Amino acid sequence: MIETQGKRDSPRQTGAGSAAAAAASGSGSGSGSGSGSDDHDTAVSIPPVPRFNCRPFSRLISFPNNDILSDLTDDQLNALIFQYFQEKGFEHAAFNFGIEAEIEDIPIDRSIINKGALPSFVRKGFRYTQLKANVLASDVNSFVECCRLDPLDIITNNVDSLSKIIKDRKENAKKKDDDGGKDIYCGVSDQEKESEKQKLGKQKEHVQDMRTQQVSMHSEDQCKVDVHGGPPLIAHTPSLPSMTHQVSDSNVYVFEGHGLQVASCAWSPTDSLLAIGYFSSAARIWKISDDISSMHSSLLSVYVLNDYNAKTDGQNGSITNLAWNGEGELLATGSFEGQISIWSKNGELKKTLKHKDSIFFLEWNRKGDFLLAVSSDYKVIVWDTNKWESKQELAFNSEQLLGVAWRNDTSFALLSENQRIYVFNVGERLPIKTFFGHQKVIGGFKWDPTGTFLASYSIDGAIKIWTFNQRRSLHNLMHSPSVCSIKWSPTGPGTDNPDKQLLLASASTDGTVKIWDCNQWHILYTFDGHREPVTVIEFSPDGELMASGADDQTLFVWRVKNGTILRLCSCYESMVYIVSWNREGNKLAGVFENDTVCVIGLSLDDSSAH
């Protein structure tokens, strides 16, 4: 049900929408409604550790070899993770995770799972591991004296290593006691303090190492490409490079996040400016040199987008998303606090707009006179950017919106969680078209460059093509087992590349990217190079190249016409979740889950790819 302006809004639901890349990364840097730590289990306090000369009453408990009837299944763990995302307000992370984990097919009533179950079990698991390590560290017939362990030690060591740490601490404590020192208890000892100093030193070294850690570039590597209607072009699948080698390519520049999880990244459509927004910090606009190799030896120009009038005491922090207008003169940023800030390309704050809750989506129309914003309180506002006032407001009664897209300058589409896509004209109260028919949850949708075709995809691998002239989908394509992303090429009649054929690309959990012929609606090519689900794809501005990022920690740049791989970029233990081309198509920004953004320079000449 849709409620138009003038009626009561639906009850507010806290959430952090685009905090998906933040929850998926585990950075713990979420802000707004989803940032607080879970304290449901804090009532169980850790008792003081007894001194060596203290022998309180104890009793022996005989545990069976397996004290749980059976191991935790993947489905049960996924149900706990899904609930945790929802409780923290990470709505988009929950949605994406639910698709990949097929959460709707898990036979568990999630409504009866205790609130805060996952953090509670993790904390108890820490205590159990600590107890087990202490038991192993003690003599068989002795009283067990529990030394407290740092959570980082528990995460990074197995039980045997932990027991050795405990034995060493007790030995050191005993030596101090024998030397006439006071009674020592296994709390925070000098050894632990020294250990913490060493950890901090290692962390600093790791940050510096990450400045030089990057990628291996394979020039003109090919992998298997299936060509529809003819014999497949077979070449070798490139072996993935080592994940720990250092940068040797001067045409790659790496921005380190230093713990700041990237929420959004986008090139200006008119200038060599790269905007990066962070979930727990302000956005930045970087000026990228035409010669990337020169950036390694010079200071980069950067504008830090601070809003000193915001509620965040000096910073417009907690960025959820950002978007450039068509002329590249204005950048809009949305925040967890429900504020939209409008900046000049030189970092000057021009205007602030307010929503009641976190901003999920921001998108300008092509002309730039309207800015579409969706917030987590189920409200949609179309802002008139000439008058900077609300042109249209829609409220969805407890019906979460999962996507938005302009069809043209005066109409747009909204994807609802009830598997319906509504199309509205600006200023009109009711949708002019509703598309529905998917059997499973819709993952997303895209208009073609002219707004003629609408493609939507589902977790069951179905891709539907819709037009305004038909009630049912015009075509039903399949890319099994599950589609993660789709993109139209910027080609065909009515585009900047009118002489090139319109194509549709789809990425799947099977690690492949398929290119579809939009005349006959069949597969032209299958790019089979990734080893795990492909999370993101993007055509270059001329449609000649395609970038694809995957869970296998690789970013590929393909030549569309023959499946040649021009670039293979790999970042240590980190998936790719955002890719963005600059206007010329000779630079690509890739965002990795370890907070790294790399800018890759490309040559459009086959024979001189860097």
GUGUKOL-876167 format. One record per residue (C-alpha): residue number from 1; residue in three letters; x, y, z. Coordinates in steps of 0.001 Angstrom, whole numbers, plus 500000, padded with zeros to 6 digits. Example, Ala and Ser with C-alpha at 12.3 -4.5 7.8 and 13.67 -1.06 7.14 Angstrom:
2
pos_code_u_v_w
1_ALA_512300_495500_507800 .
2_SER_513670_498940_507140 .
This chain:
610
pos_code_u_v_w
1_MET_500000_500000_500000 .
2_ILE_501229_503472_499130 .
3_GLU_500392_506517_501202 .
4_THR_500768_509905_499545 .
5_GLN_501757_513240_501026 .
6_GLY_499289_514650_503506 .
7_LYS_498560_511367_505285 .
8_ARG_500282_509969_508332 .
9_ASP_503685_508381_507827 .
10_SER_504261_504752_508697 .
11_PRO_505980_503978_512013 .
12_ARG_509660_504685_511903 .
13_GLN_512025_501748_511525 .
14_THR_515632_502374_512341 .
15_GLY_518140_501072_509842 .
16_ALA_521340_501780_508083 .
17_GLY_520438_500916_504492 .
18_SER_523667_501201_502550 .
19_ALA_525543_500072_505636 .
20_ALA_525577_496774_503806 .
21_ALA_529282_497076_502652 .
22_ALA_529985_498093_506403 .
23_ALA_528246_495054_508045 .
24_ALA_529659_492696_505282 .
25_SER_533184_493923_506004 .
26_GLY_532875_493376_509841 .
27_SER_534610_496724_510391 .
28_GLY_532317_497575_513288 .
29_SER_532249_501177_512156 .
30_GLY_528526_501481_511533 .
31_SER_526913_504667_512757 .
32_GLY_523469_505950_513430 .
33_SER_520861_503471_514485 .
34_GLY_523000_500463_513715 .
35_SER_526183_501486_515459 .
36_GLY_525705_500619_519103 .
37_SER_527258_497530_520568 .
38_ASP_524984_494724_521714 .
39_ASP_524808_494490_525503 .
40_HIS_522147_491835_525916 .
41_ASP_524537_489486_527650 .
42_THR_526440_492016_529749 .
43_ALA_524546_491058_532903 .
44_VAL_526806_488013_533105 .
45_SER_529865_489675_534632 .
46_ILE_533302_488090_534812 .
47_PRO_534172_487391_538487 .
48_PRO_537504_488595_539843 .
49_VAL_540322_486155_539218 .
50_PRO_541560_484533_542492 .
51_ARG_545130_485016_543661 .
52_PHE_547453_482042_543685 .
53_ASN_547071_481540_547408 .
54_CYS_543283_481510_547184 .
55_ARG_541495_478149_546985 .
56_PRO_537717_478667_546758 .
57_PHE_535291_475758_546848 .
58_SER_534952_474023_543486 .
59_ARG_533270_470988_541977 .
60_LEU_534140_468736_539064 .
61_ILE_531879_468518_536032 .
62_SER_532218_465594_533664 .
63_PHE_531525_466664_530095 .
64_PRO_530856_464110_527346 .
65_ASN_533223_464218_524391 .
66_ASN_530539_466078_522440 .
67_ASP_528468_468075_524888 .
68_ILE_526098_469233_522109 .
69_LEU_523792_466766_520390 .
70_SER_524984_467836_516959 .
71_ASP_527104_470493_515277 .
72_LEU_525639_473865_514367 .
73_THR_524462_473648_510757 .
74_ASP_525156_476271_508105 .
75_ASP_521433_477070_507964 .
76_GLN_521253_477633_511718 .
77_LEU_524309_479883_511646 .
78_ASN_522928_481801_508665 .
79_ALA_519649_482365_510527 .
80_LEU_521583_483855_513467 .
81_ILE_523679_486094_511192 .
82_PHE_520577_487248_509294 .
83_GLN_518828_488166_512554 .
84_TYR_521932_490012_513779 .
85_PHE_521988_492176_510621 .
86_GLN_518315_493003_511070 .
87_GLU_518692_493857_514753 .
88_LYS_521579_496194_513990 .
89_GLY_519601_497979_511284 .
90_PHE_521761_496717_508411 .
91_GLU_518752_496254_506148 .
92_HIS_520635_495997_502867 .
93_ALA_523249_493681_504300 .
94_ALA_520418_491506_505618 .
95_PHE_518694_491534_502247 .
96_ASN_521811_490619_500266 .
97_PHE_522824_487982_502788 .
98_GLY_519298_486578_502758 .
99_ILE_519493_486145_498997 .
100_GLU_522823_484311_499001 .
101_ALA_521940_482175_502042 .
102_GLU_518430_481478_500669 .
103_ILE_517134_482432_504090 .
104_GLU_513478_482064_503126 .
105_ASP_514024_478348_502472 .
106_ILE_515516_477635_505910 .
107_PRO_512950_475749_508037 .
108_ILE_513504_477836_511185 .
109_ASP_510988_480167_512812 .
110_ARG_513238_483203_513267 .
111_SER_510641_484992_515386 .
112_ILE_511393_482720_518354 .
113_ILE_515174_483234_518265 .
114_ASN_516186_485317_521270 .
115_LYS_517171_488884_520595 .
116_GLY_520943_489306_520616 .
117_ALA_521445_485551_520234 .
118_LEU_524512_485707_517974 .
119_PRO_526585_488170_520101 .
120_SER_525548_486261_523226 .
121_PHE_526693_482919_521823 .
122_VAL_529951_484423_520583 .
123_ARG_530733_485880_524021 .
124_LYS_529930_482565_525685 .
125_GLY_532091_480803_523131 .
126_PHE_534958_483096_524084 .
127_ARG_534517_482174_527736 .
128_TYR_534320_478476_526931 .
129_THR_537519_478694_524843 .
130_GLN_539206_480583_527664 .
131_LEU_538140_477900_530167 .
132_LYS_539277_475059_527895 .
133_ALA_542680_476676_527359 .
134_ASN_543091_477122_531124 .
135_VAL_542190_473471_531753 .
136_LEU_544800_472331_529221 .
137_ALA_547377_474617_530819 .
138_SER_546846_473155_534308 .
139_ASP_548228_469983_535824 .
140_VAL_545841_467045_535705 .
141_ASN_545254_466892_539461 .
142_SER_545560_470568_540286 .
143_PHE_543012_473245_540930 .
144_VAL_542279_475192_537755 .
145_GLU_543160_478872_538102 .
146_CYS_541677_480811_535186 .
147_CYS_543805_483471_533537 .
148_ARG_541886_486020_531520 .
149_LEU_542673_486136_527813 .
150_ASP_542375_489037_525412 .
151_PRO_539652_488481_522764 .
152_LEU_542225_489157_520035 .
153_ASP_544364_486302_521401 .
154_ILE_541358_483967_521294 .
155_ILE_540542_484961_517718 .
156_THR_544088_484563_516434 .
157_ASN_545216_481410_518293 .
158_ASN_544054_477841_518637 .
159_VAL_543445_476266_522053 .
160_ASP_546900_474674_522242 .
161_SER_548591_478012_521583 .
162_LEU_546371_479696_524155 .
163_SER_547284_477101_526781 .
164_LYS_550978_477787_526117 .
165_ILE_550356_481529_526562 .
166_ILE_548699_480806_529917 .
167_LYS_551534_478525_531051 .
168_ASP_554094_481216_530185 .
169_ARG_552166_483820_532135 .
170_LYS_551923_481571_535178 .
171_GLU_555627_480767_534974 .
172_ASN_556514_484452_534851 .
173_ALA_554142_485209_537707 .
174_LYS_555671_482424_539798 .
175_LYS_559184_483696_539159 .
176_LYS_558198_487151_540333 .
177_ASP_556618_485642_543435 .
178_ASP_559781_483595_544170 .
179_ASP_561851_486759_543804 .
180_GLY_560007_488292_546750 .
181_GLY_557330_490056_544800 .
182_LYS_553745_490378_545880 .
183_ASP_551041_487900_545026 .
184_ILE_550365_488050_541299 .
185_TYR_547063_487197_539700 .
186_CYS_546516_486404_536072 .
187_GLY_544880_489652_535066 .
188_VAL_546768_492286_533092 .
189_SER_550407_491432_533720 .
190_ASP_553491_493276_532529 .
191_GLN_553862_490576_529910 .
192_GLU_550362_491294_528641 .
193_LYS_551104_494998_528485 .
194_GLU_554244_494287_526507 .
195_SER_552229_491960_524274 .
196_GLU_549752_494769_523619 .
197_LYS_552610_497104_522674 .
198_GLN_553881_494511_520239 .
199_LYS_550400_494123_518745 .
200_LEU_550080_497865_518242 .
201_GLY_553493_497905_516596 .
202_LYS_552472_495065_514274 .
203_GLN_549229_496868_513404 .
204_LYS_551168_500010_512448 .
205_GLU_553548_497929_510344 .
206_HIS_550539_496276_508703 .
207_VAL_549045_499661_507770 .
208_GLN_552319_500705_506175 .
209_ASP_552682_497374_504421 .
210_MET_549205_497833_502965 .
211_ARG_550365_501043_501305 .
212_THR_552659_499004_499120 .
213_GLN_550612_495815_498981 .
214_GLN_548560_495575_495799 .
215_VAL_548040_493652_492750 .
216_SER_549494_491642_490027 .
217_MET_548587_492747_486561 .
218_HIS_548360_490213_483743 .
219_SER_548425_491775_480323 .
220_GLU_546285_490185_477661 .
221_ASP_545506_487018_479621 .
222_GLN_542577_485131_478183 .
223_CYS_540119_482734_479687 .
224_LYS_537372_480557_478300 .
225_VAL_534666_482415_476405 .
226_ASP_531584_480625_475115 .
227_VAL_530226_482214_471926 .
228_HIS_526547_481663_471255 .
229_GLY_525806_480126_467894 .
230_GLY_529349_479029_467130 .
231_PRO_532273_477034_468467 .
232_PRO_533579_478310_471810 .
233_LEU_536778_480295_471859 .
234_ILE_538957_478275_474213 .
235_ALA_542004_479721_475941 .
236_HIS_543646_479076_479252 .
237_THR_542067_480251_482478 .
238_PRO_544649_482520_484099 .
239_SER_546152_481254_487329 .
240_LEU_545413_483700_490130 .
241_PRO_548474_485514_491480 .
242_SER_549830_485363_494977 .
243_MET_547737_487493_497323 .
244_THR_550716_488902_499238 .
245_HIS_553009_490428_496654 .
246_GLN_553666_494159_496402 .
247_VAL_552825_496792_493853 .
248_SER_555112_496799_490862 .
249_ASP_552790_498623_488472 .
250_SER_553180_502406_488498 .
251_ASN_549816_502743_486767 .
252_VAL_547958_501684_489905 .
253_TYR_547306_503962_492877 .
254_VAL_545972_502717_496220 .
255_PHE_543944_504726_498741 .
256_GLU_544082_503176_502209 .
257_GLY_540950_503507_504317 .
258_HIS_542758_503032_507660 .
259_GLY_539684_501355_509106 .
260_LEU_537175_503598_507307 .
261_GLN_534726_501362_505477 .
262_VAL_533827_502724_502042 .
263_ALA_530100_503272_501561 .
264_SER_530155_504642_498022 .
265_CYS_532588_505611_495299 .
266_ALA_531875_507481_492059 .
267_TRP_533710_509439_489360 .
268_SER_532529_512849_488301 .
269_PRO_530829_512631_484877 .
270_THR_532784_515653_483622 .
271_ASP_536067_515961_485547 .
272_SER_538878_513740_486779 .
273_LEU_537448_513788_490302 .
274_LEU_536793_510696_492406 .
275_ALA_534332_510977_495309 .
276_ILE_534620_508456_498145 .
277_GLY_532146_508280_501026 .
278_TYR_532866_506482_504291 .
279_PHE_530360_504871_506631 .
280_SER_531923_506407_509745 .
281_SER_533542_509535_508367 .
282_ALA_533103_512422_505978 .
283_ALA_533236_512036_502216 .
284_ARG_536247_513132_500195 .
285_ILE_536750_514349_496636 .
286_TRP_540139_513381_495186 .
287_LYS_541642_515006_492108 .
288_ILE_543139_512212_490029 .
289_SER_546048_513007_487729 .
290_ASP_545922_511977_484094 .
291_ASP_549264_510282_484706 .
292_ILE_548658_507906_487624 .
293_SER_552380_507107_487905 .
294_SER_553014_510728_488938 .
295_MET_550657_510361_491899 .
296_HIS_553121_508101_493720 .
297_SER_555632_510920_494150 .
298_SER_553343_513884_494813 .
299_LEU_550690_515001_497251 .
300_LEU_547152_514564_495986 .
301_SER_544601_517363_496027 .
302_VAL_541659_516368_498188 .
303_TYR_538549_518080_499525 .
304_VAL_537266_516731_502846 .
305_LEU_533530_517385_502939 .
306_ASN_532898_518719_506457 .
307_ASP_529527_520134_507441 .
308_TYR_530014_522250_510553 .
309_ASN_526287_522862_510879 .
310_ALA_525456_519168_511112 .
311_LYS_524422_517405_514301 .
312_THR_527623_515410_514155 .
313_ASP_529588_518182_515906 .
314_GLY_531762_519327_513093 .
315_GLN_531472_516607_510482 .
316_ASN_528817_515325_508193 .
317_GLY_529892_511801_509129 .
318_SER_528294_508408_508672 .
319_ILE_527977_508641_504902 .
320_THR_525644_506070_503348 .
321_ASN_525828_507021_499666 .
322_LEU_526710_509774_497229 .
323_ALA_525806_510830_493682 .
324_TRP_527022_513418_491145 .
325_ASN_524622_515454_489057 .
326_GLY_524868_515147_485264 .
327_GLU_526991_518271_484856 .
328_GLY_529471_517168_487504 .
329_GLU_529120_520480_489331 .
330_LEU_527268_519166_492398 .
331_LEU_527749_516116_494624 .
332_ALA_524978_514890_496925 .
333_THR_525850_512844_500017 .
334_GLY_523390_511031_502261 .
335_SER_523989_510178_505907 .
336_PHE_522750_507843_508623 .
337_GLU_521407_510917_510414 .
338_GLY_518920_511548_507603 .
339_GLN_520736_514545_506151 .
340_ILE_521435_515168_502480 .
341_SER_524293_517585_501844 .
342_ILE_524870_519235_498474 .
343_TRP_528493_520140_497690 .
344_SER_530264_521899_494867 .
345_LYS_532984_519960_493089 .
346_ASN_535456_522099_495054 .
347_GLY_534121_520832_498382 .
348_GLU_531971_523842_499284 .
349_LEU_528711_523084_501119 .
350_LYS_525814_524527_499101 .
351_LYS_522674_523159_500719 .
352_THR_521355_520706_503310 .
353_LEU_518102_518765_503058 .
354_LYS_516514_516799_505885 .
355_HIS_514817_513421_506143 .
356_LYS_513591_511826_509359 .
357_ASP_515734_508728_509019 .
358_SER_518802_507219_507354 .
359_ILE_519215_507836_503623 .
360_PHE_519088_504576_501671 .
361_PHE_519306_505807_498067 .
362_LEU_520222_509015_496235 .
363_GLU_519931_509515_492489 .
364_TRP_519790_512601_490228 .
365_ASN_517815_512575_487033 .
366_ARG_519850_513216_483867 .
367_LYS_518842_516850_483573 .
368_GLY_519791_517448_487199 .
369_ASP_516651_519357_488202 .
370_PHE_515368_516556_490455 .
371_LEU_517097_514541_493186 .
372_LEU_515386_511320_494272 .
373_ALA_515993_510223_497882 .
374_VAL_514720_507201_499811 .
375_SER_515062_506914_503581 .
376_SER_514681_504022_506002 .
377_ASP_511335_505325_507315 .
378_TYR_509760_504094_504044 .
379_LYS_509577_507617_502644 .
380_VAL_510465_508787_499132 .
381_ILE_511085_512466_498419 .
382_VAL_511720_514020_495014 .
383_TRP_513625_517253_495635 .
384_ASP_513351_520149_493191 .
385_THR_516997_521239_492901 .
386_ASN_516126_524618_491367 .
387_LYS_514067_525695_494387 .
388_TRP_515572_523205_496863 .
389_GLU_512194_522141_498116 .
390_SER_510164_518959_498100 .
391_LYS_508392_518354_494817 .
392_GLN_506787_515025_495742 .
393_GLU_506586_512739_498757 .
394_LEU_505459_509126_498960 .
395_ALA_505183_506992_502091 .
396_PHE_505126_503204_501925 .
397_ASN_503360_501597_504869 .
398_SER_505979_499246_506340 .
399_GLU_506957_498235_502816 .
400_GLN_510736_498397_502583 .
401_LEU_512150_499845_499362 .
402_LEU_515118_497985_497924 .
403_GLY_516015_500031_494856 .
404_VAL_515338_503172_492834 .
405_ALA_516102_504212_489255 .
406_TRP_515149_507100_487000 .
407_ARG_513518_506026_483757 .
408_ASN_513949_509494_482245 .
409_ASP_513905_513070_483525 .
410_THR_510273_512900_484663 .
411_SER_509588_509305_485735 .
412_PHE_511247_506819_488065 .
413_ALA_510817_503299_489410 .
414_LEU_510864_501920_492951 .
415_LEU_511527_498300_493914 .
416_SER_509503_497078_496888 .
417_GLU_510202_494097_499135 .
418_ASN_506832_492636_498070 .
419_GLN_508413_491816_494672 .
420_ARG_506742_494680_492848 .
421_ILE_508293_497470_490808 .
422_TYR_506274_500705_490816 .
423_VAL_506774_503366_488136 .
424_PHE_505790_506966_489002 .
425_ASN_505645_510220_487123 .
426_VAL_507079_513147_489072 .
427_GLY_504251_514972_490817 .
428_GLU_501645_512213_490433 .
429_ARG_500219_510433_493477 .
430_LEU_499704_506947_492031 .
431_PRO_501994_504672_490022 .
432_ILE_501480_504652_486284 .
433_LYS_502723_501070_485993 .
434_THR_503366_498108_488274 .
435_PHE_505554_495191_487225 .
436_PHE_505317_491868_489059 .
437_GLY_505736_488186_488271 .
438_HIS_508980_486957_489833 .
439_GLN_508596_483758_491836 .
440_LYS_511493_484554_494189 .
441_VAL_512878_487689_495839 .
442_ILE_513942_490388_493356 .
443_GLY_517570_491356_493818 .
444_GLY_517524_494514_491701 .
445_PHE_516508_496160_488426 .
446_LYS_517909_498485_485748 .
447_TRP_516479_500601_482922 .
448_ASP_518185_500478_479558 .
449_PRO_519811_503803_478478 .
450_THR_516652_505037_476722 .
451_GLY_514118_503866_479311 .
452_THR_512528_501450_476835 .
453_PHE_513322_498192_478602 .
454_LEU_513389_497377_482286 .
455_ALA_515406_494339_483394 .
456_SER_514910_492775_486829 .
457_TYR_516624_489771_488354 .
458_SER_515822_487297_491095 .
459_ILE_517661_484948_493454 .
460_ASP_516382_481968_491446 .
461_GLY_518453_483023_488414 .
462_ALA_515527_484511_486471 .
463_ILE_515980_487747_484512 .
464_LYS_512795_489377_483245 .
465_ILE_512599_492054_480552 .
466_TRP_509623_494429_480826 .
467_THR_508111_497125_478597 .
468_PHE_505232_499553_479086 .
469_ASN_503300_497933_476253 .
470_GLN_502789_494580_477964 .
471_ARG_501423_493463_481314 .
472_ARG_503660_490403_481446 .
473_SER_507394_490281_480979 .
474_LEU_508519_490509_477369 .
475_HIS_511343_487966_477825 .
476_ASN_512390_485536_480528 .
477_LEU_516107_484781_480633 .
478_MET_517895_482391_482988 .
479_HIS_521350_482690_484515 .
480_SER_521440_479933_487105 .
481_PRO_521893_479354_489942 .
482_SER_521387_482922_491185 .
483_VAL_521934_486378_489699 .
484_CYS_523922_488909_491735 .
485_SER_523932_491911_489392 .
486_ILE_522877_493124_485947 .
487_LYS_523990_496065_483777 .
488_TRP_522950_497478_480405 .
489_SER_525638_498625_478007 .
490_PRO_525734_502402_477248 .
491_THR_525203_501601_473564 .
492_GLY_522485_501488_470949 .
493_PRO_520108_504049_469385 .
494_GLY_519633_507152_471523 .
495_THR_522983_506815_473335 .
496_ASP_526426_508315_472868 .
497_ASN_527351_505094_471030 .
498_PRO_524434_504732_468571 .
499_ASP_526310_502498_466120 .
500_LYS_526984_499792_468706 .
501_GLN_524592_497057_469692 .
502_LEU_522670_497255_472978 .
503_LEU_523803_494501_475373 .
504_LEU_522751_493247_478784 .
505_ALA_525254_491699_481196 .
506_SER_524411_489476_484153 .
507_ALA_526650_488190_486948 .
508_SER_525966_485038_488917 .
509_THR_526948_483079_492004 .
510_ASP_528438_480457_489672 .
511_GLY_531354_482837_488974 .
512_THR_530341_483651_485399 .
513_VAL_529332_486803_483559 .
514_LYS_526952_486419_480623 .
515_ILE_526506_488930_477801 .
516_TRP_523035_488921_476218 .
517_ASP_522090_489997_472696 .
518_CYS_519216_492483_473093 .
519_ASN_517941_491920_469559 .
520_GLN_517447_488160_469707 .
521_TRP_517617_487915_473531 .
522_HIS_520067_485062_473625 .
523_ILE_523553_484634_475098 .
524_LEU_526428_486052_473076 .
525_TYR_529265_485241_475463 .
526_THR_529954_483646_478808 .
527_PHE_532999_484967_480668 .
528_ASP_534237_482179_482898 .
529_GLY_537199_483453_484909 .
530_HIS_536143_484084_488498 .
531_ARG_536202_481226_490981 .
532_GLU_533467_482506_493305 .
533_PRO_530252_484594_493028 .
534_VAL_530598_487726_490912 .
535_THR_529311_490591_493050 .
536_VAL_529545_493619_490757 .
537_ILE_529872_494407_487036 .
538_GLU_530125_497653_485069 .
539_PHE_530483_498542_481367 .
540_SER_532990_501209_480361 .
541_PRO_531454_504433_478919 .
542_ASP_531999_503277_475320 .
543_GLY_530754_499736_476006 .
544_GLU_534024_498182_474840 .
545_LEU_535206_496975_478248 .
546_MET_533631_495425_481304 .
547_ALA_534864_495352_484899 .
548_SER_533810_492526_487202 .
549_GLY_534534_492010_490894 .
550_ALA_533965_488851_492886 .
551_ASP_534144_487106_496234 .
552_ASP_537366_485447_495071 .
553_GLN_539149_488771_495792 .
554_THR_539779_489565_492126 .
555_LEU_538806_492388_489807 .
556_PHE_538854_491592_486082 .
557_VAL_538732_493999_483148 .
558_TRP_537390_492225_480064 .
559_ARG_537268_493236_476425 .
560_VAL_533640_492593_475601 .
561_LYS_534014_491600_471942 .
562_ASN_536314_488644_472552 .
563_GLY_536557_488001_476291 .
564_THR_540203_489032_476524 .
565_ILE_541288_489971_480045 .
566_LEU_543162_493266_479973 .
567_ARG_543635_493467_483736 .
568_LEU_543588_491128_486692 .
569_CYS_543718_492886_490045 .
570_SER_543872_491006_493323 .
571_CYS_543856_492380_496875 .
572_TYR_544792_490334_499934 .
573_GLU_541837_488447_501453 .
574_SER_539267_490988_500351 .
575_MET_536266_490814_498034 .
576_VAL_535367_493522_495514 .
577_TYR_532013_495242_495967 .
578_ILE_532165_498532_494009 .
579_VAL_533622_499362_490582 .
580_SER_533364_502720_488818 .
581_TRP_534694_503983_485463 .
582_ASN_535791_507543_484777 .
583_ARG_534209_509438_481876 .
584_GLU_536980_508594_479369 .
585_GLY_536999_504905_480260 .
586_ASN_540766_504862_480837 .
587_LYS_540636_504697_484633 .
588_LEU_538798_502287_486886 .
589_ALA_538205_502583_490628 .
590_GLY_537724_499348_492525 .
591_VAL_536648_499144_496163 .
592_PHE_537771_496150_498216 .
593_GLU_536265_495013_501484 .
594_ASN_539460_495735_503430 .
595_ASP_538800_499488_503020 .
596_THR_541163_499758_500033 .
597_VAL_540286_501767_496916 .
598_CYS_542578_501231_493955 .
599_VAL_542611_503368_490812 .
600_ILE_543830_501481_487751 .
601_GLY_545052_503183_484601 .
602_LEU_544110_501458_481354 .
603_SER_545208_501773_477747 .
604_LEU_542429_501335_475223 .
605_ASP_544935_500027_472695 .
606_ASP_545011_496207_472740 .
607_SER_548688_496091_471968 .
608_SER_549748_498460_474739 .
609_ALA_547715_497505_477759 .
610_HIS_549737_498341_480839 .
